[in-house]
Amino acid sequence: MNLELVKQYLEGDKKDEDESKVANLPPRFIERFVAKGIKVDLIEPGRIVCSMKVQPHLLEEIEIESKALRVGKAVAVVSVELRKKKDGKLIAQGRHTKYLAPRSKL
């Protein structure tokens, strides 16, 4: 897996910031829509560290760190931590378990 391509996908294209997003929505647009504004600080196999600016009324940058705890044939488990970028204080922590459906052979 090319980690640089993953980083480019998450951060989005710099050139398309001024274009109409509605006219150019990719088939899985919600992923990029939710991730808009994310800056990838570190990417390595099984781990991504991102940062983003939160709503203007908070005037604070946060850091998002996610780790793949387990990736099997049928289930994947991911841990996510949100911290204040300035002092590293933990804001929120979450864990996500996802069923990995087998790909169709058709």
Sequence and secondary structure as in RCSB ss.txt:
>XXXX:A:sequence
MNLELVKQYLEGDKKDEDESKVANLPPRFIERFVAKGIKVDLIEPGRIVCSMKVQPHLLEEIEIESKALRVGKAV
AVVSVELRKKKDGKLIAQGRHTKYLAPRSKL
>XXXX:A:secstr
  HHHHHHHHH  SGGGSS TTTT  TTHHHHHHHTT EEEEEETTEEEEEEE  TTT  EEEEEEEEEEE SSE
EEEEEEEEETTT  EEEEEEEEEE       
